[in-house]
Structures are given as structure tokens and as C-alpha cells.
């Protein structure tokens, strides 16, 4: 039993370690810090803020005005995302 668990843990570790890194995002993409987002919002910039975390995390704490679209659902729900405003995923 212990040996099987240890083997499973090693196999899982090897699989995770050998996983290919995520492809870089297509541009124009810009990474911003929380203080930069706050400054944009304080200046009245319209932003579509998308929380891509699991629902439990969204419910526990999210940016006011953010909507929950789990990462796995983004491709299917892309038409809901603004094409003209600043879009922030977190």
C-alpha cells in the first residue's frame, strides 16, 4: 500500500516536471500590477475584469465588479468579453 502510494507520487511528480510550459500569450498583452489596475480604475478607465479562478476562490474574495469566468470556460465564453475596453484576467 505504502509502496503503491509512493510510486504514484513519483510518477505524478515526473509527469508534472516534464509538462511543457504554457505557450506565451499572443500580443498585445501586458502584465500589470494591482496598483496599476487600481490607478486605471480610479481614473475612470472602463475595464472588463475577469476572475478565472475556481468559483470558491471567487466567492471568497474577488475584485469588486469582476465577473467569474473559469479559465477552462474562457474560449467558449469569449464573445462575452469586451473587445473595446481594457480586459484584465486574474
Buried (B, 14 or more C-beta within 10 A) or exposed (E): EEEEEEEEEEEEEEEEEEEEEEEEEEEEEEEEEEEEBEEBBEEEEEBBBBBBBEEEEBEEEBBEEBBBBBEEEBEEEEEEBEEEEBEBBE
